[in-house]
């Protein structure tokens, strides 16, 4: 509910006033969606699900997509980071400068 009110105050151009009123009344935003909770959600999930998905994907993907998926898995990069990295690798390789990566 509070998140909706914050978004509405931003839409109406009253966010600073709304934020001030929250502070004056001692209302604090407490977020439980942090990295640690995300980590716990992954750990508490069924381990075999992700591993099985990866194995299944490797049986049906074309070679270039398998390579991308494996690169992303081993590097630990986020999706956007891995896409940028692969594009840079391809650009450097086509210019004969892969050693600069």
The first five atom37 places (N, CA, C, CB, O) and aatype in JSON, in Angstrom:
{
  "aatype": [20, 20, 20, 20, 20, 20, 20, 20, 20, 20, 20, 20, 20, 20, 20, 20, 20, 20, 20, 20, 20, 20, 20, 20, 20, 20, 20, 20, 20, 20, 20, 20, 20, 20, 20, 20, 20, 20, 20, 20, 20, 20, 20, 20, 20, 20, 20, 20, 20, 20, 20, 20, 20, 20, 20, 20, 20, 20, 20, 20, 20, 20, 20, 20, 20, 20, 20, 20, 20, 20, 20, 20, 20, 20, 20, 20, 20, 20, 20, 20, 20, 20, 20, 20, 20, 20, 20, 20, 20, 20, 20, 20, 20, 20, 20, 20, 20, 20, 20, 20, 20],
  "atom_mask": [
    [1, 1, 1, 1, 1],
    [1, 1, 1, 1, 1],
    [1, 1, 1, 1, 1],
    [1, 1, 1, 1, 1],
    [1, 1, 1, 1, 1],
    [1, 1, 1, 1, 1],
    [1, 1, 1, 1, 1],
    [1, 1, 1, 1, 1],
    [1, 1, 1, 1, 1],
    [1, 1, 1, 1, 1],
    [1, 1, 1, 1, 1],
    [1, 1, 1, 1, 1],
    [1, 1, 1, 1, 1],
    [1, 1, 1, 1, 1],
    [1, 1, 1, 1, 1],
    [1, 1, 1, 1, 1],
    [1, 1, 1, 1, 1],
    [1, 1, 1, 1, 1],
    [1, 1, 1, 1, 1],
    [1, 1, 1, 1, 1],
    [1, 1, 1, 1, 1],
    [1, 1, 1, 1, 1],
    [1, 1, 1, 1, 1],
    [1, 1, 1, 1, 1],
    [1, 1, 1, 1, 1],
    [1, 1, 1, 1, 1],
    [1, 1, 1, 1, 1],
    [1, 1, 1, 1, 1],
    [1, 1, 1, 1, 1],
    [1, 1, 1, 1, 1],
    [1, 1, 1, 1, 1],
    [1, 1, 1, 1, 1],
    [1, 1, 1, 1, 1],
    [1, 1, 1, 1, 1],
    [1, 1, 1, 1, 1],
    [1, 1, 1, 1, 1],
    [1, 1, 1, 1, 1],
    [1, 1, 1, 1, 1],
    [1, 1, 1, 1, 1],
    [1, 1, 1, 1, 1],
    [1, 1, 1, 1, 1],
    [1, 1, 1, 1, 1],
    [1, 1, 1, 1, 1],
    [1, 1, 1, 1, 1],
    [1, 1, 1, 1, 1],
    [1, 1, 1, 1, 1],
    [1, 1, 1, 1, 1],
    [1, 1, 1, 1, 1],
    [1, 1, 1, 1, 1],
    [1, 1, 1, 1, 1],
    [1, 1, 1, 1, 1],
    [1, 1, 1, 1, 1],
    [1, 1, 1, 1, 1],
    [1, 1, 1, 1, 1],
    [1, 1, 1, 1, 1],
    [1, 1, 1, 1, 1],
    [1, 1, 1, 1, 1],
    [1, 1, 1, 1, 1],
    [1, 1, 1, 1, 1],
    [1, 1, 1, 1, 1],
    [1, 1, 1, 1, 1],
    [1, 1, 1, 1, 1],
    [1, 1, 1, 1, 1],
    [1, 1, 1, 1, 1],
    [1, 1, 1, 1, 1],
    [1, 1, 1, 1, 1],
    [1, 1, 1, 1, 1],
    [1, 1, 1, 1, 1],
    [1, 1, 1, 1, 1],
    [1, 1, 1, 1, 1],
    [1, 1, 1, 1, 1],
    [1, 1, 1, 1, 1],
    [1, 1, 1, 1, 1],
    [1, 1, 1, 1, 1],
    [1, 1, 1, 1, 1],
    [1, 1, 1, 1, 1],
    [1, 1, 1, 1, 1],
    [1, 1, 1, 1, 1],
    [1, 1, 1, 1, 1],
    [1, 1, 1, 1, 1],
    [1, 1, 1, 1, 1],
    [1, 1, 1, 1, 1],
    [1, 1, 1, 1, 1],
    [1, 1, 1, 1, 1],
    [1, 1, 1, 1, 1],
    [1, 1, 1, 1, 1],
    [1, 1, 1, 1, 1],
    [1, 1, 1, 1, 1],
    [1, 1, 1, 1, 1],
    [1, 1, 1, 1, 1],
    [1, 1, 1, 1, 1],
    [1, 1, 1, 1, 1],
    [1, 1, 1, 1, 1],
    [1, 1, 1, 1, 1],
    [1, 1, 1, 1, 1],
    [1, 1, 1, 1, 1],
    [1, 1, 1, 1, 1],
    [1, 1, 1, 1, 1],
    [1, 1, 1, 1, 1],
    [1, 1, 1, 1, 1],
    [1, 1, 1, 1, 1]
  ],
  "atom_positions": [
    [[0.82, -1.19, 0.0], [0.0, 0.0, 0.0], [0.87, 1.26, 0.0], [-0.93, -0.01, 1.2], [0.61, 2.2, -0.75]],
    [[1.89, 1.27, 0.85], [2.76, 2.44, 0.93], [3.47, 2.69, -0.4], [3.78, 2.27, 2.06], [3.64, 3.83, -0.82]],
    [[3.87, 1.62, -1.05], [4.55, 1.76, -2.33], [3.63, 2.41, -3.36], [5.03, 0.38, -2.84], [4.06, 3.24, -4.16]],
    [[2.37, 2.04, -3.34], [1.39, 2.64, -4.25], [1.21, 4.13, -3.97], [0.04, 1.93, -4.15], [1.12, 4.93, -4.89]],
    [[1.17, 4.49, -2.69], [1.02, 5.9, -2.32], [2.25, 6.71, -2.74], [0.79, 6.03, -0.81], [2.13, 7.86, -3.17]],
    [[3.41, 6.12, -2.6], [4.64, 6.8, -3.02], [4.6, 7.04, -4.53], [5.89, 5.97, -2.64], [4.92, 8.13, -5.0]],
    [[4.22, 6.01, -5.28], [4.13, 6.17, -6.74], [3.1, 7.22, -7.13], [3.78, 4.83, -7.4], [3.33, 8.0, -8.05]],
    [[1.97, 7.25, -6.43], [0.95, 8.26, -6.7], [1.48, 9.65, -6.4], [-0.31, 7.98, -5.88], [1.25, 10.58, -7.18]],
    [[2.19, 9.81, -5.29], [2.74, 11.13, -4.94], [3.75, 11.59, -5.99], [3.4, 11.09, -3.55], [3.84, 12.78, -6.29]],
    [[4.51, 10.66, -6.54], [5.46, 11.02, -7.6], [4.7, 11.45, -8.85], [6.39, 9.83, -7.94], [5.07, 12.44, -9.49]],
    [[3.66, 10.72, -9.19], [2.84, 11.05, -10.36], [2.21, 12.42, -10.22], [1.76, 10.0, -10.57], [2.13, 13.18, -11.19]],
    [[1.75, 12.74, -9.02], [1.08, 14.03, -8.78], [2.06, 15.18, -8.54], [0.15, 13.91, -7.6], [1.66, 16.33, -8.41]],
    [[3.36, 14.85, -8.48], [4.36, 15.89, -8.26], [4.44, 16.32, -6.81], [4.07, 17.09, -9.12], [4.89, 17.43, -6.52]],
    [[4.0, 15.48, -5.9], [3.97, 15.81, -4.48], [4.89, 14.91, -3.66], [2.55, 15.7, -3.96], [4.72, 14.79, -2.44]],
    [[5.85, 14.29, -4.31], [6.67, 13.3, -3.63], [7.45, 13.89, -2.47], [7.61, 12.67, -4.61], [7.47, 13.3, -1.39]],
    [[8.1, 15.04, -2.67], [8.91, 15.63, -1.6], [8.04, 15.96, -0.39], [9.62, 16.9, -2.1], [8.45, 15.72, 0.75]],
    [[6.86, 16.5, -0.63], [5.94, 16.8, 0.46], [5.48, 15.52, 1.16], [4.73, 17.59, -0.07], [5.42, 15.45, 2.38]],
    [[5.16, 14.51, 0.36], [4.72, 13.23, 0.91], [5.82, 12.6, 1.74], [4.28, 12.28, -0.21], [5.58, 12.08, 2.83]],
    [[7.05, 12.65, 1.22], [8.19, 12.07, 1.92], [8.41, 12.8, 3.25], [9.47, 12.15, 1.04], [8.72, 12.18, 4.27]],
    [[8.24, 14.11, 3.24], [8.37, 14.91, 4.46], [7.3, 14.52, 5.48], [8.28, 16.41, 4.13], [7.59, 14.4, 6.67]],
    [[6.08, 14.33, 5.01], [4.99, 13.94, 5.91], [5.24, 12.54, 6.51], [3.65, 13.96, 5.15], [4.95, 12.32, 7.69]],
    [[5.76, 11.63, 5.72], [6.1, 10.31, 6.25], [7.11, 10.44, 7.38], [6.64, 9.41, 5.13], [6.98, 9.8, 8.42]],
    [[8.13, 11.26, 7.15], [9.17, 11.46, 8.14], [8.6, 12.1, 9.4], [10.31, 12.31, 7.57], [8.92, 11.69, 10.52]],
    [[7.76, 13.13, 9.22], [7.16, 13.83, 10.36], [6.31, 12.91, 11.22], [6.33, 14.99, 9.88], [6.2, 13.11, 12.43]],
    [[5.7, 11.91, 10.61], [4.83, 10.99, 11.34], [5.55, 9.71, 11.77], [3.63, 10.64, 10.49], [4.94, 8.8, 12.33]],
    [[6.86, 9.66, 11.51], [7.66, 8.52, 11.95], [7.42, 7.25, 11.16], [7.39, 8.25, 13.38], [7.68, 6.15, 11.65]],
    [[6.92, 7.39, 9.94], [6.68, 6.22, 9.1], [7.95, 5.94, 8.3], [5.45, 6.44, 8.15], [8.46, 6.81, 7.6]],
    [[8.44, 4.71, 8.42], [9.69, 4.35, 7.73], [9.41, 3.23, 6.77], [10.79, 3.94, 8.74], [8.59, 2.35, 7.02]],
    [[10.11, 3.27, 5.65], [10.01, 2.23, 4.64], [11.06, 1.18, 4.97], [10.22, 2.82, 3.19], [12.25, 1.47, 5.01]],
    [[10.6, -0.03, 5.21], [11.52, -1.12, 5.5], [11.42, -2.1, 4.35], [11.19, -1.81, 6.87], [10.36, -2.64, 4.06]],
    [[12.54, -2.32, 3.7], [12.55, -3.25, 2.58], [13.15, -4.58, 3.01], [13.33, -2.67, 1.39], [14.18, -4.62, 3.69]],
    [[12.51, -5.64, 2.63], [13.04, -6.97, 2.91], [13.59, -7.61, 1.65], [11.97, -7.86, 3.54], [14.06, -8.75, 1.67]],
    [[13.52, -6.87, 0.55], [13.98, -7.4, -0.73], [15.42, -6.96, -0.96], [13.06, -6.92, -1.9], [15.68, -6.01, -1.7]],
    [[16.35, -7.66, -0.33], [17.75, -7.32, -0.5], [18.5, -8.52, -1.09], [18.38, -6.89, 0.84], [17.93, -9.58, -1.34]],
    [[19.75, -8.33, -1.29], [20.56, -9.37, -1.92], [20.57, -10.65, -1.1], [21.98, -8.87, -2.12], [20.52, -11.75, -1.66]],
    [[20.64, -10.51, 0.21], [20.68, -11.7, 1.06], [19.4, -12.51, 0.93], [20.91, -11.31, 2.52], [19.44, -13.74, 0.85]],
    [[18.25, -11.82, 0.9], [16.98, -12.53, 0.74], [16.89, -13.19, -0.63], [15.8, -11.58, 0.95], [16.34, -14.29, -0.76]],
    [[17.42, -12.53, -1.65], [17.45, -13.14, -2.98], [18.31, -14.4, -2.97], [17.98, -12.12, -4.03], [17.95, -15.42, -3.55]],
    [[19.46, -14.3, -2.3], [20.35, -15.45, -2.18], [19.64, -16.61, -1.47], [21.62, -15.07, -1.42], [19.72, -17.75, -1.91]],
    [[18.95, -16.3, -0.37], [18.23, -17.33, 0.36], [17.13, -17.97, -0.49], [17.63, -16.76, 1.63], [16.9, -19.18, -0.42]],
    [[16.45, -17.15, -1.28], [15.39, -17.68, -2.14], [15.96, -18.68, -3.14], [14.67, -16.54, -2.89], [15.34, -19.7, -3.44]],
    [[17.14, -18.38, -3.67], [17.78, -19.29, -4.62], [18.22, -20.57, -3.91], [18.99, -18.61, -5.3], [18.0, -21.67, -4.41]],
    [[18.83, -20.41, -2.74], [19.33, -21.57, -1.99], [18.17, -22.47, -1.54], [20.14, -21.1, -0.77], [18.28, -23.7, -1.59]],
    [[17.07, -21.86, -1.11], [15.95, -22.64, -0.61], [15.11, -23.26, -1.72], [15.07, -21.77, 0.25], [14.24, -24.08, -1.45]],
    [[15.37, -22.87, -2.95], [14.66, -23.45, -4.09], [15.19, -24.85, -4.33], [14.82, -22.57, -5.36], [16.24, -25.22, -3.81]],
    [[14.47, -25.62, -5.09], [14.93, -26.97, -5.39], [16.17, -26.88, -6.28], [13.8, -27.79, -6.08], [16.13, -26.35, -7.39]],
    [[17.26, -27.42, -5.77], [18.52, -27.33, -6.49], [18.48, -28.01, -7.85], [19.62, -27.93, -5.67], [19.1, -27.54, -8.8]],
    [[17.76, -29.08, -7.95], [17.76, -29.85, -9.18], [17.05, -29.12, -10.32], [17.11, -31.21, -8.96], [17.31, -29.4, -11.49]],
    [[16.17, -28.2, -9.98], [15.39, -27.52, -11.01], [16.28, -26.73, -11.97], [14.36, -26.6, -10.37], [16.17, -26.88, -13.19]],
    [[17.15, -25.89, -11.42], [18.01, -25.08, -12.27], [19.03, -25.93, -13.01], [18.73, -24.03, -11.43], [19.28, -25.73, -14.2]],
    [[19.6, -26.88, -12.32], [20.55, -27.78, -12.96], [19.92, -28.59, -14.07], [21.16, -28.71, -11.93], [20.52, -28.78, -15.13]],
    [[18.72, -29.05, -13.83], [18.01, -29.83, -14.85], [17.66, -28.95, -16.03], [16.75, -30.47, -14.27], [17.74, -29.38, -17.18]],
    [[17.25, -27.7, -15.76], [16.93, -26.76, -16.85], [18.16, -26.54, -17.71], [16.42, -25.41, -16.28], [18.07, -26.53, -18.94]],
    [[19.33, -26.37, -17.07], [20.57, -26.14, -17.81], [20.89, -27.35, -18.68], [21.74, -25.84, -16.83], [21.24, -27.21, -19.85]],
    [[20.77, -28.54, -18.12], [21.05, -29.76, -18.89], [20.1, -29.9, -20.07], [20.95, -31.0, -17.98], [20.51, -30.24, -21.18]],
    [[18.82, -29.62, -19.83], [17.83, -29.7, -20.91], [18.12, -28.67, -22.0], [16.41, -29.49, -20.36], [18.02, -28.96, -23.19]],
    [[18.48, -27.45, -21.57], [18.77, -26.38, -22.54], [19.97, -26.75, -23.4], [19.02, -25.05, -21.81], [19.98, -26.46, -24.6]],
    [[20.97, -27.38, -22.81], [22.17, -27.74, -23.55], [21.91, -28.81, -24.61], [23.25, -28.22, -22.59], [22.7, -28.96, -25.54]],
    [[20.83, -29.54, -24.47], [20.53, -30.57, -25.47], [19.78, -30.01, -26.68], [19.71, -31.68, -24.83], [19.75, -30.65, -27.73]],
    [[19.19, -28.83, -26.55], [18.37, -28.31, -27.65], [18.87, -27.0, -28.25], [16.97, -28.13, -27.17], [18.43, -26.62, -29.34]],
    [[19.77, -26.3, -27.56], [20.23, -25.01, -28.06], [21.26, -25.17, -29.17], [20.83, -24.18, -26.93], [22.0, -26.16, -29.2]],
    [[21.31, -24.2, -30.09], [22.39, -24.21, -31.08], [23.73, -23.94, -30.38], [22.13, -23.14, -32.19], [23.76, -23.43, -29.26]],
    [[24.82, -24.28, -31.04], [26.14, -24.18, -30.43], [26.46, -22.78, -29.92], [27.19, -24.59, -31.41], [27.02, -22.65, -28.83]],
    [[26.12, -21.73, -30.68], [26.47, -20.37, -30.24], [25.7, -20.0, -28.96], [26.17, -19.35, -31.36], [26.24, -19.29, -28.11]],
    [[24.47, -20.46, -28.82], [23.69, -20.17, -27.62], [24.17, -21.0, -26.44], [22.2, -20.42, -27.87], [24.13, -20.54, -25.29]],
    [[24.62, -22.22, -26.71], [25.22, -23.03, -25.65], [26.47, -22.34, -25.11], [25.56, -24.46, -26.17], [26.69, -22.28, -23.9]],
    [[27.28, -21.83, -26.03], [28.5, -21.14, -25.63], [28.18, -19.91, -24.79], [29.32, -20.74, -26.87], [28.84, -19.67, -23.77]],
    [[27.17, -19.14, -25.19], [26.77, -17.95, -24.44], [26.29, -18.34, -23.04], [25.65, -17.18, -25.19], [26.7, -17.73, -22.06]],
    [[25.45, -19.35, -22.96], [24.92, -19.79, -21.67], [26.04, -20.28, -20.75], [23.87, -20.89, -21.88], [26.05, -19.96, -19.56]],
    [[26.96, -21.04, -21.3], [28.08, -21.55, -20.51], [28.98, -20.41, -20.05], [28.89, -22.58, -21.34], [29.43, -20.39, -18.9]],
    [[29.24, -19.44, -20.95], [30.04, -18.27, -20.6], [29.39, -17.5, -19.45], [30.21, -17.35, -21.82], [30.07, -17.1, -18.5]],
    [[28.08, -17.3, -19.53], [27.36, -16.56, -18.5], [27.4, -17.31, -17.17], [25.91, -16.31, -18.93], [27.59, -16.71, -16.12]],
    [[27.21, -18.61, -17.23], [27.24, -19.43, -16.03], [28.62, -19.38, -15.36], [26.88, -20.88, -16.36], [28.72, -19.17, -14.16]],
    [[29.67, -19.57, -16.15], [31.01, -19.64, -15.58], [31.55, -18.28, -15.14], [31.96, -20.24, -16.58], [32.31, -18.19, -14.18]],
    [[31.15, -17.22, -15.85], [31.65, -15.89, -15.5], [30.89, -15.27, -14.33], [31.58, -14.96, -16.7], [31.42, -14.43, -13.61]],
    [[29.65, -15.69, -14.15], [28.84, -15.12, -13.07], [28.3, -13.74, -13.38], [29.64, -15.05, -11.82], [27.8, -13.05, -12.5]],
    [[28.42, -13.34, -14.65], [27.93, -12.02, -15.03], [26.41, -11.99, -15.09], [28.52, -11.62, -16.38], [25.76, -13.01, -15.31]],
    [[25.86, -10.8, -14.88], [24.42, -10.62, -15.07], [24.13, -10.67, -16.57], [23.93, -9.27, -14.45], [25.04, -10.58, -17.4]],
    [[22.85, -10.82, -16.9], [22.45, -10.97, -18.31], [22.98, -9.82, -19.16], [20.93, -11.05, -18.44], [23.63, -10.05, -20.19]],
    [[22.71, -8.58, -18.75], [23.14, -7.43, -19.55], [24.67, -7.37, -19.66], [22.62, -6.14, -18.93], [25.21, -7.06, -20.73]],
    [[25.34, -7.66, -18.56], [26.8, -7.64, -18.58], [27.36, -8.71, -19.51], [27.35, -7.85, -17.17], [28.32, -8.46, -20.24]],
    [[26.76, -9.88, -19.49], [27.28, -10.96, -20.33], [27.02, -10.68, -21.8], [26.64, -12.3, -19.93], [27.84, -11.03, -22.65]],
    [[25.89, -10.06, -22.11], [25.61, -9.69, -23.5], [26.64, -8.69, -24.0], [24.19, -9.11, -23.65], [27.19, -8.84, -25.1]],
    [[26.91, -7.66, -23.19], [27.91, -6.65, -23.57], [29.29, -7.29, -23.72], [27.96, -5.52, -22.53], [30.04, -6.95, -24.63]],
    [[29.61, -8.2, -22.82], [30.9, -8.86, -22.85], [31.05, -9.72, -24.1], [31.09, -9.7, -21.6], [32.09, -9.67, -24.76]],
    [[30.04, -10.5, -24.43], [30.08, -11.34, -25.63], [30.21, -10.47, -26.88], [28.82, -12.23, -25.71], [30.95, -10.8, -27.8]],
    [[29.46, -9.37, -26.91], [29.54, -8.48, -28.08], [30.94, -7.89, -28.21], [28.5, -7.35, -27.97], [31.46, -7.75, -29.32]],
    [[31.56, -7.53, -27.08], [32.92, -7.0, -27.12], [33.91, -8.07, -27.58], [33.32, -6.46, -25.73], [34.81, -7.8, -28.36]],
    [[33.72, -9.29, -27.09], [34.6, -10.4, -27.51], [34.49, -10.61, -29.02], [34.24, -11.71, -26.75], [35.5, -10.78, -29.7]],
    [[33.26, -10.6, -29.53], [33.07, -10.79, -30.97], [33.71, -9.66, -31.77], [31.58, -10.88, -31.3], [34.33, -9.91, -32.8]],
    [[33.56, -8.43, -31.31], [34.14, -7.28, -32.0], [35.66, -7.36, -32.01], [33.68, -5.96, -31.34], [36.3, -7.17, -33.04]],
    [[36.23, -7.66, -30.85], [37.69, -7.76, -30.76], [38.21, -8.91, -31.61], [38.14, -7.94, -29.3], [39.24, -8.78, -32.27]],
    [[37.51, -10.04, -31.6], [37.94, -11.2, -32.38], [37.89, -10.9, -33.88], [37.06, -12.42, -32.06], [38.78, -11.31, -34.62]],
    [[36.87, -10.18, -34.32], [36.77, -9.86, -35.75], [37.84, -8.88, -36.19], [35.39, -9.28, -36.07], [38.19, -8.83, -37.37]],
    [[38.38, -8.1, -35.25], [39.45, -7.15, -35.56], [40.83, -7.72, -35.24], [39.25, -5.86, -34.8], [41.83, -7.01, -35.34]],
    [[40.88, -9.0, -34.86], [42.16, -9.65, -34.56], [42.78, -9.12, -33.27], [43.12, -9.44, -35.72], [44.0, -9.19, -33.1]],
    [[41.97, -8.61, -32.35], [42.48, -8.03, -31.11], [41.91, -8.72, -29.87], [42.16, -6.54, -31.06], [41.74, -8.09, -28.82]],
    [[41.61, -10.0, -29.98], [40.99, -10.72, -28.88], [41.85, -10.71, -27.62], [40.7, -12.16, -29.28], [41.33, -10.75, -26.51]],
    [[43.15, -10.65, -27.79], [44.07, -10.6, -26.65], [43.88, -9.38, -25.78], [45.48, -10.64, -27.12], [44.34, -9.36, -24.64]],
    [[43.21, -8.34, -26.29], [42.97, -7.14, -25.51], [41.82, -7.29, -24.52], [42.7, -5.99, -26.44], [41.61, -6.42, -23.68]],
    [[41.07, -8.39, -24.63], [39.92, -8.56, -23.75], [40.33, -8.72, -22.32], [39.09, -9.75, -24.17], [39.48, -8.88, -21.44]]
  ]
}
